[in-house]
């Protein structure tokens, strides 16, 4: 466990220092892109935070190579080196897009190449453990399925990157849950390289997101851009595929039936909100006869803002939803009863529903109307509000649509 803590600490520290440096350089050389017609912020904001996150990834993997816990991963298989190469490809195309706004087909091609490198190296779905059954496909099917799923997750994470701190926070929660799961899995079945890789990647994600979040928290000084969002998506996809696609069903505890389905269910749960947003966006745009990557203002986070939620409240709903689903499934994996997991799931979803349908802004207005709390007003907006129009509660485009391939 100490090795994982070292990796997290290095990733967080290096990312934080690099974020500060990138922010200073972006401001000094005016690398923030001009505000476009479809943007809602009035002041150019740097969106090169992904560079700092990539530097954090490289530092974390370099330190991991010196730890005895992970030495075999670097010495015996090409997978870790393939992962570094795939991250470099995604970072390169992401930086170019954040600076030059590349065509979406170029970015998609780079994502397919990066996913293909990982699948070719062995980080792919070899089989799927469904209950006591091991579903094994042909090598070609496994390769194509892996590339498709990794590309899907990358774009799903990229699409949901629309509010300050949203992707970084959700990634921290989801990756922490997945890390806990992989550690418990290793205690149960012993050491598997695929599970160790998943644990290491989850730790790296937590580290880089913790290091970057202070710069991206509301109100954001810097965006992670395509570079950061696609990088986080690639790492999350690789982590889940490494466990789900290479874990033998015979190694799982079959005492509680649902526990044997966790390798399939948990990756879906921790990515449920990004995948839902991605699916709705693609369907919506295709029904309208548009490209699935064409930007619009109808993402889930935009709808939350339209309902009257503040940016912080909208982000909190995503955080809470991810935490509830992850916690319930982890409890289902560890316990011999489904009672407590179901209670956590039901109570958590009810809490999400209450927060969702009763925005604090509307609750305050209703209470003030009844004289239960003093009526407050803001005679004028601050300069910060002018730079971040989302604070007024108006529908907005969000950071993702300002810098993603949509």
C-alpha positions as a printed NumPy array, in Angstrom:
array([[  0.   ,   0.   ,   0.   ],
       [  2.918,   2.346,   0.692],
       [  3.923,   2.166,  -2.983],
       [  0.483,   3.348,  -4.032],
       [  0.638,   6.248,  -1.585],
       [  3.998,   7.271,  -3.04 ],
       [  2.55 ,   7.222,  -6.566],
       [ -0.487,   9.29 ,  -5.535],
       [  1.677,  11.826,  -3.694],
       [  4.102,  12.224,  -6.604],
       [  1.293,  12.522,  -9.148],
       [ -0.507,  15.157,  -7.065],
       [  2.574,  17.21 ,  -6.234],
       [  4.053,  17.2  ,  -9.737],
       [  0.667,  18.005, -11.31 ],
       [  0.101,  20.893,  -8.894],
       [  3.545,  22.395,  -9.545],
       [  3.216,  21.881, -13.295],
       [ -0.296,  23.41 , -13.24 ],
       [  1.066,  26.545, -11.603],
       [  3.845,  26.752, -14.182],
       [  1.492,  26.161, -17.126],
       [ -0.924,  28.776, -15.797],
       [  1.848,  31.358, -15.456],
       [  3.197,  30.612, -18.93 ],
       [ -0.278,  30.661, -20.474],
       [ -0.925,  34.098, -19.02 ],
       [  2.511,  35.423, -19.874],
       [  2.379,  34.326, -23.512],
       [ -1.38 ,  34.839, -23.853],
       [ -2.057,  31.24 , -24.798],
       [ -5.692,  31.416, -23.731],
       [ -7.887,  31.156, -26.835],
       [-10.073,  34.047, -27.86 ],
       [-13.683,  33.946, -26.779],
       [-15.784,  32.502, -29.569],
       [-19.374,  33.296, -30.467],
       [-20.675,  30.15 , -28.775],
       [-18.613,  30.669, -25.594],
       [-20.224,  32.135, -22.502],
       [-17.173,  33.384, -20.626],
       [-16.155,  36.929, -21.451],
       [-12.481,  36.638, -20.582],
       [-10.098,  34.214, -22.343],
       [ -9.225,  31.376, -19.951],
       [ -6.23 ,  29.052, -20.381],
       [ -7.235,  25.507, -21.238],
       [ -3.85 ,  23.811, -21.185],
       [ -4.187,  22.208, -17.763],
       [ -4.012,  18.815, -19.424],
       [ -0.308,  19.425, -20.067],
       [  0.3  ,  19.552, -16.33 ],
       [ -1.775,  16.412, -15.834],
       [  0.256,  14.593, -18.49 ],
       [  3.477,  15.633, -16.764],
       [  2.02 ,  14.275, -13.528],
       [  1.216,  10.983, -15.252],
       [  4.767,  10.632, -16.57 ],
       [  6.243,  11.406, -13.149],
       [  3.92 ,   8.941, -11.409],
       [  4.718,   6.116, -13.817],
       [  8.45 ,   6.878, -13.577],
       [  8.347,   6.657,  -9.786],
       [  6.198,   3.513,  -9.953],
       [  8.937,   1.844, -12.017],
       [ 11.297,   2.241,  -9.048],
       [  8.907,   0.544,  -6.612],
       [  9.307,  -3.172,  -5.978],
       [  5.512,  -3.575,  -6.031],
       [  5.364,  -2.641,  -9.72 ],
       [  8.811,  -3.674, -11.004],
       [  7.505,  -6.788, -12.751],
       [  4.94 ,  -4.771, -14.703],
       [  7.712,  -2.817, -16.407],
       [ 10.181,  -5.678, -16.795],
       [  8.037,  -8.526, -18.094],
       [  5.35 ,  -6.952, -20.282],
       [  5.165,  -4.104, -22.805],
       [  1.831,  -2.935, -21.429],
       [  3.091,  -0.136, -19.206],
       [  5.227,   1.273, -21.997],
       [  2.302,   1.006, -24.397],
       [  0.187,   2.931, -21.892],
       [  2.775,   5.706, -21.698],
       [  2.887,   5.85 , -25.5  ],
       [ -0.909,   5.983, -25.774],
       [ -1.031,   8.787, -23.194],
       [  1.594,  10.693, -25.204],
       [ -0.494,  10.408, -28.389],
       [ -3.621,  11.632, -26.618],
       [ -1.709,  14.475, -24.969],
       [ -0.161,  15.572, -28.266],
       [ -3.429,  15.723, -30.186],
       [ -5.174,  17.264, -27.183],
       [ -2.632,  20.085, -26.934],
       [ -2.951,  20.8  , -30.646],
       [ -6.722,  20.881, -30.336],
       [ -6.659,  23.135, -27.284],
       [ -4.448,  25.554, -29.197],
       [ -5.71 ,  25.197, -32.773],
       [ -9.187,  23.621, -32.478],
       [ -8.6  ,  20.552, -34.683],
       [-11.24 ,  18.822, -36.763],
       [-13.052,  16.124, -34.774],
       [-12.053,  13.409, -37.264],
       [ -8.366,  14.002, -36.544],
       [ -8.977,  13.679, -32.817],
       [-11.055,  10.548, -33.275],
       [ -8.314,   8.984, -35.394],
       [ -5.758,   9.687, -32.649],
       [ -8.058,   8.119, -30.056],
       [ -8.443,   4.983, -32.181],
       [ -4.673,   4.739, -32.66 ],
       [ -3.993,   5.14 , -28.926],
       [ -6.641,   2.545, -28.055],
       [ -5.279,   0.226, -30.723],
       [ -1.755,   0.424, -29.282],
       [ -3.067,  -0.545, -25.85 ],
       [ -5.142,  -3.408, -27.221],
       [ -2.222,  -4.66 , -29.312],
       [  0.051,  -4.677, -26.252],
       [ -2.345,  -6.954, -24.372],
       [ -4.363,  -4.389, -22.426],
       [ -7.597,  -5.574, -23.922],
       [-10.745,  -7.521, -23.165],
       [ -9.704, -11.154, -23.327],
       [-12.848, -12.515, -21.707],
       [-15.808, -11.323, -19.668],
       [-16.613, -12.953, -16.3  ],
       [-20.419, -13.054, -16.091],
       [-21.413, -14.945, -12.973],
       [-19.808, -18.37 , -13.16 ],
       [-19.497, -18.169, -16.931],
       [-16.446, -16.984, -18.821],
       [-17.392, -15.408, -22.162],
       [-14.474, -15.616, -24.574],
       [-14.511, -14.005, -28.011],
       [-12.176, -14.276, -30.96 ],
       [ -8.954, -12.21 , -30.948],
       [-10.337,  -9.928, -33.657],
       [-13.602,  -9.352, -31.799],
       [-11.754,  -8.701, -28.542],
       [ -9.457,  -6.187, -30.235],
       [-12.293,  -4.277, -31.895],
       [-14.416,  -4.319, -28.742],
       [-11.54 ,  -2.983, -26.65 ],
       [-10.769,  -0.15 , -29.061],
       [-14.46 ,   0.755, -29.262],
       [-14.982,   0.798, -25.488],
       [-11.829,   2.81 , -24.783],
       [-12.75 ,   5.378, -27.414],
       [-16.3  ,   5.501, -26.062],
       [-15.143,   6.188, -22.503],
       [-12.656,   8.852, -23.618],
       [-15.367,  10.77 , -25.445],
       [-17.897,  10.248, -22.658],
       [-15.54 ,  11.815, -20.125],
       [-14.709,  14.594, -22.572],
       [-18.373,  15.363, -23.215],
       [-19.218,  15.691, -19.518],
       [-16.354,  18.125, -18.875],
       [-18.593,  21.159, -18.764],
       [-18.389,  22.708, -15.298],
       [-15.529,  23.748, -13.064],
       [-14.186,  20.732, -11.178],
       [-16.687,  18.298, -12.682],
       [-14.443,  15.776, -14.436],
       [-11.639,  15.996, -11.874],
       [-14.012,  15.407,  -8.952],
       [-15.983,  12.605, -10.581],
       [-12.72 ,  10.933, -11.63 ],
       [-11.398,  11.096,  -8.063],
       [-14.556,   9.522,  -6.616],
       [-14.865,   6.858,  -9.309],
       [-11.169,   5.959,  -9.27 ],
       [-11.064,   5.773,  -5.471],
       [-13.976,   3.328,  -5.579],
       [-12.29 ,   1.293,  -8.288],
       [ -8.997,   1.331,  -6.415],
       [-10.671,   0.009,  -3.251],
       [-12.332,  -2.702,  -5.332],
       [ -9.06 ,  -3.815,  -6.942],
       [ -7.276,  -3.925,  -3.572],
       [-10.06 ,  -6.08 ,  -2.099],
       [ -9.963,  -8.231,  -5.212],
       [ -6.243,  -8.866,  -4.79 ],
       [ -6.807,  -9.841,  -1.156],
       [ -9.365, -12.378,  -2.343],
       [ -7.732, -13.917,  -5.41 ],
       [ -4.044, -13.102,  -4.933],
       [ -1.823, -11.06 ,  -7.2  ],
       [ -2.782, -10.737, -10.853],
       [ -0.754,  -8.389, -13.04 ],
       [ -3.905,  -7.097, -14.72 ],
       [ -5.428,  -6.17 , -11.355],
       [ -2.18 ,  -4.533, -10.181],
       [ -2.077,  -2.438, -13.36 ],
       [ -5.661,  -1.36 , -12.717],
       [ -4.832,  -0.389,  -9.134],
       [ -1.781,   1.587, -10.238],
       [ -3.695,   3.459, -12.936],
       [ -6.524,   4.281, -10.519],
       [ -3.978,   5.678,  -8.05 ],
       [ -2.409,   7.812, -10.783],
       [ -5.819,   9.211, -11.793],
       [ -6.563,  10.175,  -8.194],
       [ -3.173,  11.847,  -7.868],
       [ -3.282,  13.978, -11.023],
       [ -6.889,  15.044, -10.411],
       [ -6.171,  15.992,  -6.788],
       [ -3.193,  18.039,  -7.961],
       [ -5.17 ,  19.826, -10.682],
       [ -8.493,  20.363,  -8.889],
       [ -7.403,  23.509,  -6.947],
       [ -6.763,  25.221, -10.286],
       [-10.014,  23.967, -11.805],
       [-12.349,  24.421,  -8.844],
       [-15.089,  27.022,  -9.133],
       [-14.232,  29.608, -10.294],
       [-11.628,  27.953, -12.481],
       [ -8.287,  29.613, -13.165],
       [ -7.594,  27.049, -15.876],
       [ -9.415,  24.322, -17.808],
       [ -8.011,  20.848, -18.388],
       [ -9.083,  21.021, -22.046],
       [ -9.226,  18.077, -24.41 ],
       [ -5.755,  17.082, -23.256],
       [ -6.827,  16.483, -19.672],
       [-10.325,  15.141, -20.29 ],
       [ -9.232,  12.63 , -22.932],
       [ -6.232,  11.614, -20.824],
       [ -8.418,  10.945, -17.786],
       [-10.861,   9.044, -19.988],
       [ -8.091,   6.905, -21.469],
       [ -6.692,   6.038, -18.054],
       [-10.12 ,   5.208, -16.607],
       [-10.951,   3.024, -19.603],
       [ -7.628,   1.203, -19.393],
       [ -8.024,   0.591, -15.669],
       [-11.492,  -0.924, -16.011],
       [-10.617,  -2.983, -19.096],
       [ -7.53 ,  -4.376, -17.357],
       [ -9.707,  -5.871, -14.605],
       [-12.983,  -6.599, -16.35 ],
       [-11.496,  -8.064, -19.492],
       [ -8.765, -10.238, -17.982],
       [-10.213, -11.539, -14.718],
       [-11.06 , -15.274, -14.595],
       [-14.566, -15.973, -13.316],
       [-13.26 , -18.964, -11.358],
       [-11.272, -16.604,  -9.133],
       [-14.352, -14.747,  -7.933],
       [-16.304, -15.501,  -4.784],
       [-19.656, -16.957,  -5.828],
       [-21.262, -16.86 ,  -2.355],
       [-23.21 , -13.745,  -3.267],
       [-24.367, -13.898,  -6.849],
       [-24.172, -10.168,  -7.493],
       [-20.56 , -10.087,  -6.316],
       [-19.532, -12.157,  -9.316],
       [-21.038,  -9.52 , -11.62 ],
       [-19.16 ,  -6.613, -10.031],
       [-16.338,  -6.686, -12.651],
       [-19.004,  -5.88 , -15.259],
       [-21.328,  -3.675, -13.205],
       [-18.83 ,  -1.481, -11.322],
       [-17.08 ,   0.015, -14.386],
       [-20.499,   0.902, -15.791],
       [-21.602,   2.398, -12.467],
       [-18.565,   4.646, -11.969],
       [-18.939,   5.89 , -15.553],
       [-22.747,   5.919, -15.55 ],
       [-23.234,   9.692, -15.717],
       [-20.592,  10.396, -18.412],
       [-21.874,   7.477, -20.495],
       [-25.495,   8.619, -20.088],
       [-24.6  ,  12.164, -21.137],
       [-22.621,  10.903, -24.112],
       [-25.41 ,   8.598, -25.263],
       [-28.085,  11.277, -24.974],
       [-25.906,  13.787, -26.833],
       [-25.175,  11.427, -29.716],
       [-28.813,  10.353, -30.094],
       [-30.051,  13.942, -29.826],
       [-27.689,  15.24 , -32.467],
       [-28.174,  12.37 , -34.886],
       [-31.965,  12.708, -34.674],
       [-31.493,  16.379, -35.53 ],
       [-29.387,  15.411, -38.543],
       [-26.188,  16.799, -37.029],
       [-22.749,  15.381, -36.39 ],
       [-22.57 ,  13.588, -33.026],
       [-19.553,  15.777, -32.232],
       [-21.273,  19.092, -32.969],
       [-21.461,  21.262, -29.853],
       [-24.766,  22.16 , -28.24 ],
       [-26.069,  23.459, -24.921],
       [-28.181,  20.507, -23.857],
       [-25.801,  18.4  , -21.787],
       [-26.936,  17.115, -18.411],
       [-25.012,  19.83 , -16.583],
       [-26.598,  22.517, -18.773],
       [-30.037,  21.187, -17.916],
       [-29.197,  21.309, -14.238],
       [-28.246,  24.953, -14.626],
       [-31.484,  25.607, -16.495],
       [-33.39 ,  24.111, -13.561],
       [-31.923,  26.772, -11.299],
       [-28.946,  24.969,  -9.833],
       [-25.74 ,  26.88 ,  -9.286],
       [-22.567,  25.447, -10.851],
       [-21.449,  24.117,  -7.456],
       [-24.818,  22.447,  -6.845],
       [-24.797,  20.88 , -10.303],
       [-21.31 ,  19.501,  -9.741],
       [-22.346,  18.206,  -6.309],
       [-25.192,  16.224,  -7.875],
       [-22.727,  14.477, -10.177],
       [-20.405,  13.82 ,  -7.245],
       [-23.183,  12.418,  -5.077],
       [-24.589,  10.208,  -7.826],
       [-21.188,   8.703,  -8.573],
       [-20.461,   8.146,  -4.878],
       [-23.83 ,   6.496,  -4.192],
       [-23.59 ,   4.023,  -7.081],
       [-19.965,   3.154,  -6.325],
       [-20.531,   2.716,  -2.583],
       [-23.587,   0.512,  -3.033],
       [-21.746,  -1.813,  -5.399],
       [-18.665,  -2.01 ,  -3.184],
       [-20.894,  -2.984,  -0.254],
       [-22.589,  -5.611,  -2.417],
       [-19.169,  -7.049,  -3.242],
       [-17.966,  -7.209,   0.367],
       [-21.12 ,  -8.264,   2.22 ],
       [-23.074, -11.5  ,   2.202],
       [-26.367,  -9.623,   2.221],
       [-27.896,  -7.089,  -0.15 ],
       [-29.873,  -5.322,   2.562],
       [-27.351,  -2.591,   3.429],
       [-26.27 ,  -2.009,  -0.201],
       [-29.925,  -1.577,  -1.191],
       [-30.524,   0.81 ,   1.713],
       [-27.486,   2.886,   0.708],
       [-28.618,   2.905,  -2.915],
       [-32.221,   3.882,  -2.17 ],
       [-31.366,   6.539,   0.42 ],
       [-28.61 ,   7.94 ,  -1.784],
       [-30.819,   8.127,  -4.868],
       [-33.586,   9.78 ,  -2.835],
       [-31.068,  12.354,  -1.63 ],
       [-29.995,  12.952,  -5.227],
       [-33.645,  13.351,  -6.262],
       [-34.354,  15.866,  -3.502],
       [-31.322,  17.951,  -4.434],
       [-32.147,  17.601,  -8.133],
       [-35.777,  18.694,  -8.015],
       [-35.412,  21.338,  -5.313],
       [-32.598,  23.691,  -6.351],
       [-31.343,  25.793,  -3.467],
       [-32.072,  28.963,  -5.419],
       [-35.751,  28.101,  -5.741],
       [-36.003,  26.901,  -2.144],
       [-34.551,  30.179,  -0.874],
       [-36.916,  32.171,  -3.081],
       [-39.938,  30.199,  -1.822],
       [-38.916,  30.619,   1.821],
       [-38.274,  34.327,   1.327],
       [-41.665,  34.743,  -0.35 ],
       [-43.294,  33.272,   2.746],
       [-41.267,  35.504,   5.021],
       [-39.41 ,  32.612,   6.608],
       [-36.   ,  34.009,   5.675],
       [-34.943,  37.568,   4.813],
       [-35.101,  38.487,   1.154],
       [-31.656,  39.216,  -0.223],
       [-30.767,  40.761,  -3.525],
       [-27.657,  41.472,  -5.486],
       [-27.813,  44.978,  -6.933],
       [-24.972,  44.398,  -9.288],
       [-22.768,  41.604, -10.512],
       [-19.138,  41.487,  -9.588],
       [-16.296,  41.513, -12.044],
       [-15.77 ,  37.824, -11.342],
       [-19.381,  37.149, -12.297],
       [-18.771,  38.892, -15.597],
       [-15.892,  36.526, -16.248],
       [-18.053,  33.541, -15.269],
       [-21.613,  34.149, -16.497],
       [-22.721,  30.767, -15.135],
       [-23.018,  32.366, -11.685],
       [-26.15 ,  34.179, -12.847],
       [-27.979,  30.909, -13.372],
       [-28.372,  31.426, -17.12 ],
       [-28.094,  28.496, -19.52 ],
       [-24.519,  28.136, -20.587],
       [-22.215,  26.204, -22.76 ],
       [-19.797,  24.974, -20.11 ],
       [-16.107,  24.306, -20.285],
       [-16.38 ,  21.094, -22.25 ],
       [-18.242,  22.612, -25.173],
       [-15.68 ,  25.409, -25.184],
       [-12.849,  22.984, -25.739],
       [-14.07 ,  19.514, -26.643],
       [-14.446,  17.854, -30.068],
       [-18.22 ,  18.24 , -30.082]])
